[in-house]
Amino acid sequence: MAQPSRPAVFLDRDGVLNRALMRDGVPHPPQHPDEFELLPGVAEALAQLAAAGFALVVVTNQPDVARGTQTRAGVDALNDRIRTALPVLDVLTCFHDTADGCACRKPRPGLLLEAAGRWHLDPARSFMVGDRWSDIEAGRAAGCRTVLVARPYSKPERCSPDCRVADLTEVAAWILAGG
């Protein structure tokens, strides 16, 4: 008998859940756990979404591993901070760079589809929340509704999200109001 599928909220990590570090106008992930800082309202917003029955899954590109400026262990330590601090079901990571041509690096939908299969999630009843055009395109390709957390680096001209917000508190309000 097939498992029933449930809705999810897929979430990008850096710039959505935790503060991205800006250097020369470009966002970067924290390199060490001591640089990790949850954004205001994130824990409360995710608690509301979880209480409403959404599975929460983090899907994050971490190309610094392929570029040699971060280790898998370093990324895993940061992901463990997410798992400890927030009610997430899973954290899936793409360690490739764009030139690798993998199926998991957003804007491709591989991470979302992998999570959907693993956890019996229904992309058509789900949302992808991100701060970059590539997050929105990955969500669309997976069949999700999409929410852009607008940042100066989001490149909104490259995507058409279903909703544009300032932070995760607004995301939760929009989704819980019927998206």
C-alpha positions in Angstrom: 0.0 0.0 0.0 1.4 3.4 -1.0 2.2 5.9 1.7 0.0 9.0 1.7 1.8 12.1 0.6 1.8 15.3 2.6 2.6 18.9 1.9 6.0 20.4 2.6 7.8 23.7 2.8 11.2 23.4 1.2 13.5 26.0 2.5 16.8 27.4 1.3 19.3 27.8 4.1 21.6 30.9 3.8 19.6 34.1 3.6 16.3 32.5 4.5 16.9 30.6 7.8 20.3 32.1 8.8 22.1 35.3 8.1 24.2 35.3 4.9 27.5 37.0 5.3 28.0 39.8 2.8 31.4 40.4 1.3 31.8 42.8 -1.6 28.1 42.8 -2.1 28.0 39.0 -2.6 26.2 36.7 0.0 28.3 33.9 1.5 27.4 31.1 3.9 28.9 31.2 7.3 32.2 29.2 7.4 32.1 28.2 11.0 29.3 27.4 13.6 30.3 30.6 15.5 29.3 32.7 12.5 25.9 31.0 12.3 23.0 33.2 13.3 19.3 32.4 12.8 17.3 35.3 11.3 14.7 37.0 13.5 11.3 35.2 13.6 12.6 32.0 11.9 12.0 29.6 14.8 8.5 30.9 15.4 7.5 30.8 11.7 8.7 27.3 11.3 6.9 26.2 14.5 3.7 27.6 13.0 4.2 25.8 9.7 5.1 22.5 11.5 2.0 22.8 13.7 -0.1 23.2 10.6 1.1 19.9 9.3 3.8 20.9 6.8 7.0 18.8 6.6 9.9 21.2 6.7 12.9 20.3 4.5 16.0 22.4 4.0 17.5 22.2 0.5 20.8 24.1 0.1 23.5 24.6 -2.5 27.0 24.6 -0.9 29.4 25.0 -3.9 32.2 26.1 -1.6 33.0 22.4 -1.0 33.6 21.9 -4.8 35.6 25.1 -4.9 37.8 24.0 -2.0 37.0 26.8 0.3 34.8 24.7 2.7 34.7 21.1 3.8 31.8 18.7 3.9 32.4 18.4 7.6 32.2 22.2 7.9 28.9 22.3 6.0 27.6 19.3 8.0 28.4 21.2 11.3 26.3 24.2 10.1 23.5 21.9 9.0 23.5 20.3 12.4 22.9 23.7 13.9 19.8 23.9 11.7 18.7 20.4 12.8 19.2 21.3 16.5 17.6 24.7 16.4 14.6 24.1 14.1 11.8 21.6 13.6 13.1 20.4 10.3 12.5 16.9 8.9 15.7 16.8 6.8 18.5 18.9 5.4 19.6 18.0 1.8 22.8 19.5 0.4 24.3 19.9 -3.1 28.1 20.1 -2.8 28.6 20.7 -6.5 29.5 23.8 -8.5 27.6 25.0 -11.5 30.1 23.5 -14.0 29.5 20.0 -12.5 26.1 19.8 -14.2 24.5 17.7 -11.5 20.8 17.2 -11.1 20.8 18.4 -7.4 22.1 21.9 -7.8 19.3 24.5 -7.8 17.9 25.8 -10.2 17.4 22.0 -11.0 14.8 20.3 -8.8 16.9 17.2 -7.7 17.1 18.0 -4.0 13.3 18.7 -3.8 12.4 15.5 -5.7 14.8 13.4 -3.6 13.2 14.7 -0.4 9.7 14.2 -1.9 10.5 10.5 -2.7 12.3 9.9 0.6 9.6 11.4 2.9 6.4 10.8 0.8 5.9 14.6 0.1 3.6 16.0 -2.5 5.3 18.8 -4.5 2.0 19.9 -5.9 0.8 20.7 -2.4 4.1 22.1 -1.3 6.1 25.4 -1.3 9.7 26.3 -2.1 11.0 29.3 -0.2 14.3 30.9 -1.2 16.2 34.1 -1.5 17.5 33.7 -5.1 16.0 33.2 -8.5 17.6 29.7 -8.6 15.5 28.6 -5.6 12.3 29.8 -7.3 13.1 28.0 -10.5 13.9 24.7 -8.6 10.6 25.0 -6.9 8.7 25.6 -10.2 10.6 22.7 -11.8 9.5 20.4 -8.9 5.9 21.5 -9.2 5.8 23.6 -6.0 4.3 27.0 -5.4 7.2 29.5 -4.7 8.0 32.3 -2.4 10.9 34.7 -2.8 12.4 36.2 0.3 13.6 39.4 -1.4 17.2 40.4 -0.9 19.4 42.8 -2.8 21.0 39.8 -4.6 17.8 37.8 -5.4 17.7 38.7 -9.1 13.9 38.8 -9.2 13.9 39.7 -12.9 15.1 36.1 -13.5 12.1 34.5 -11.9 8.3 34.7 -11.3 7.5 33.6 -7.7 3.9 33.1 -6.6 4.7 35.5 -3.7 7.4 37.9 -2.7 8.0 38.7 1.0 10.6 40.3 3.3 11.1 37.5 5.8 10.0 34.0 7.0 7.3 35.5 9.2 5.6 36.8 6.1 6.2 33.4 4.4 4.4 31.6 7.2 1.5 34.1 7.2 1.0 33.8 3.4 1.2 30.0 3.4 -1.1 29.6 6.4 -3.6 32.0 4.8 -4.0 29.5 1.9 -0.9 30.4 -0.2 
